[in-house]
Amino acid sequence: MIVIACVDDNMGMAFNHRRQSRDAILCRDVLSLAPDTPLWMHPYSASLFPDAPKTSIADADYLTKAGADDLCFVEREDVSPYAAAIHTVILYRWNRHYPADTYFALDWKNYRKIETVSLEGKSHPEITREIWKHR
């Protein structure tokens, strides 16, 4: 599974069960990653992707149902129970500190960063996209 998450400098993802931020450029970038691959997400996240292709699936149990090479956009869910199935992590870093009470928790010792790209966001001057692969 390929997990996609937006995080602040402390790996925070959400505060009081709400996303920390959103950015139209980031959402377009997510959709461009794999146009022919299903993009799974929680129904809460579906409003971020109004132009998502028909291969996108909003389902409360998406982390269980996604296939081995499917993309999963995570905003508030704990991915640690699915760690064995995660072979790639794509992090979008806001490069800021936000209040958070939900964090992206994964044991990073078995991952290596293979790519870093800077994006000029709409709401953030710079968003960093990192791709991490399981060793």
C-alpha positions, 0 to 999 in steps of 0.5 A: 500500500502507498500511504499519503499524508500531510504533516507539520514539522512534528508529524502532526496531522490533525487537531481536534479531529480536523485537518490542519490545513488544505491546499489546492495545489497539493490536492492536484499533485496527489491526483497526478501521482498515479492517474490509473491507480485507485485513490482510497480515502476516508469520506471526510477527505473526499471534499478535498478532491472534487475532481478525483477520477472515478477510480477514487474510493471514499470508504470508512474502512479504506485502509483495510480494503485498499490493494497492495499498490493502491494509494491511500490518502490519510488525514486522521487515521492511525496507520501503525496497524497497517505497517506490514502492508505499507511499502511506500509513504508519500509525505507532504510537509507544511514546513510549519508547526501547527497544534496537533493531537493526531500524529503520523506514527510509523517506525521509520527505521525500515524506510529510506527517503528516495525523493524530495520535491518542493512545491509552491502551494496556494496556501503555503509558500513551500510544501515539501513532498518526500517519498519514502520506500520500505527497505 
